[in-house]
Amino acid sequence: MPNISLYNRQKTLEYADKWALSRNPRYYDFSEIGGDCTNFASQCIYAGSGIMNFTPTHGWYYVNSFNRSPSWTAVAFLYNFLVTNSYKGPFAQVCDISKIELGDLIQLGNSSGRFYHSLIVTSLNGQPGEDTIYISTHTMDSHNRPLNSYIYDRIRFLHIEGVYK
């Protein structure tokens, strides 16, 4: 079993603060071809983890727009990577809203069960709840936007527990 290190939530927040309303030129902007929200979420999580997983197909990595894992830019694939990863890079567990912390991931879904949007938790105003969580995201660029300003049918919360070294 690999060594586990802490997820650096402060670095995640610093990255989100810097890039929520603009684009880091190191990464391609997918806004015009399906959305940039999960790309941005992955960038934030990478800032806090510092480790990519270069496992072909099922890893989590970005070299350039043509050399990246599906999990770097696709909502469902990022979820699958985070909740099943046991080798290298960040890992997460689905949790109740009350367990959400700064730097964690929220994904929104529709009534057919498809999740379509990834959000990074960048501010909390008291105990975690839909009216106290603030997020940052790309596509519809937002920085510290209230979670309760979104309309969605389904929601899932992922608490990032650590990073496999």
C-alpha positions in Angstrom: 0.0 0.0 0.0 1.4 3.4 -0.9 2.2 6.1 1.6 -0.6 8.6 2.3 -0.1 12.3 2.7 -2.4 15.2 3.6 -4.4 17.0 1.0 -3.2 20.6 1.1 -6.5 22.5 1.3 -4.8 25.9 1.6 -3.0 25.4 -1.8 -6.3 24.3 -3.4 -8.0 27.5 -2.2 -5.1 29.7 -3.3 -5.2 28.2 -6.7 -9.0 28.6 -7.0 -8.7 32.2 -5.8 -6.2 33.0 -8.5 -7.8 31.2 -11.4 -11.6 31.0 -10.8 -12.3 34.0 -13.0 -9.5 33.5 -15.5 -7.5 30.7 -17.1 -4.1 29.3 -16.3 -2.3 29.2 -19.7 -0.7 25.9 -18.8 -4.1 24.2 -19.3 -6.4 24.1 -22.3 -9.7 25.9 -21.9 -12.5 23.3 -22.7 -15.3 25.9 -22.3 -16.3 25.8 -26.0 -16.1 22.0 -26.3 -18.2 20.6 -23.5 -17.2 22.8 -20.5 -14.2 23.6 -18.4 -15.6 22.9 -14.9 -14.0 19.5 -14.3 -10.7 20.6 -15.8 -10.7 23.5 -13.3 -11.7 21.2 -10.4 -8.8 18.9 -11.4 -6.4 21.8 -11.5 -7.5 22.9 -8.0 -7.3 19.3 -6.6 -3.8 18.9 -8.2 -2.7 22.2 -6.5 -3.6 20.6 -3.2 -2.3 17.1 -3.9 0.8 17.7 -6.1 0.6 14.2 -7.6 -0.9 12.9 -10.8 -1.7 9.3 -11.6 -0.4 8.3 -15.0 -2.1 5.0 -15.1 -3.4 4.6 -18.7 -7.2 5.0 -19.1 -8.1 4.9 -15.4 -5.5 7.4 -14.0 -5.8 11.1 -13.4 -3.3 13.3 -15.3 -2.9 16.2 -17.7 0.1 16.7 -20.0 -1.7 18.7 -22.7 -5.1 18.8 -24.3 -4.4 15.6 -26.3 -2.5 13.8 -23.6 -4.8 13.6 -20.5 -6.9 11.1 -18.7 -10.7 11.1 -19.1 -10.9 11.8 -15.4 -9.1 15.1 -15.7 -12.0 16.7 -17.7 -15.1 14.6 -17.4 -17.5 14.8 -14.4 -18.3 11.0 -14.1 -14.7 9.9 -14.7 -13.3 12.3 -12.1 -15.9 10.9 -9.6 -14.9 7.3 -10.5 -11.2 8.0 -10.1 -11.5 9.8 -6.8 -13.7 7.2 -5.1 -11.9 4.1 -6.4 -8.2 5.3 -6.5 -6.0 3.2 -4.3 -2.6 3.7 -5.9 -1.4 7.2 -6.6 -2.9 10.7 -6.3 -5.9 12.1 -4.4 -8.7 9.9 -3.2 -12.1 10.8 -1.9 -15.2 9.4 -0.3 -18.9 10.3 -0.9 -20.1 12.1 2.2 -23.0 13.9 3.7 -23.1 17.7 3.3 -22.2 18.1 7.0 -18.8 16.5 6.3 -17.8 18.9 3.5 -14.6 20.9 4.0 -12.8 23.7 2.1 -11.2 22.2 -1.0 -13.7 19.4 -1.4 -15.7 18.6 -4.5 -19.4 18.9 -5.2 -21.1 17.6 -8.4 -24.5 18.5 -9.6 -26.8 16.2 -11.6 -30.1 16.1 -13.4 -33.2 14.1 -12.9 -32.1 11.3 -15.3 -29.1 10.6 -12.9 -26.4 12.2 -15.1 -24.0 14.4 -13.2 -22.9 17.4 -15.3 -21.1 20.0 -13.2 -18.1 20.0 -10.8 -17.6 22.6 -8.2 -14.8 23.3 -5.6 -15.8 24.4 -2.1 -13.9 27.6 -1.5 -15.7 29.2 1.4 -17.9 28.1 4.3 -20.0 30.5 6.4 -20.7 28.3 9.4 -21.7 24.7 9.5 -21.8 23.2 6.0 -25.2 23.5 4.4 -26.6 24.6 1.0 -26.9 28.1 2.3 -23.4 28.3 3.9 -21.3 26.6 1.2 -19.7 28.8 -1.5 -18.0 27.4 -4.6 -15.7 28.2 -7.4 -15.9 26.8 -10.9 -15.3 27.3 -14.6 -17.6 27.2 -17.6 -20.1 29.6 -15.9 -17.1 31.1 -14.1 -17.8 31.7 -10.5 -15.7 32.6 -7.4 -17.3 32.1 -4.0 -20.8 31.7 -5.5 -23.4 30.5 -3.0 -24.3 26.8 -3.6 -28.0 27.6 -3.0 -28.0 29.8 -6.1 -27.8 26.7 -8.4 -30.8 24.8 -9.7 -30.2 21.0 -9.9 -32.0 17.8 -9.3 -29.2 15.8 -7.7 -26.1 16.6 -5.8 -23.2 14.6 -4.4 -20.5 15.6 -2.0 -16.9 14.2 -2.2 -14.6 14.7 0.7 -11.0 14.4 -0.3 -9.4 12.3 2.3 -5.8 12.3 1.3 -3.2 11.7 -1.3 -1.5 8.4 -2.1 2.2 9.1 -2.7 
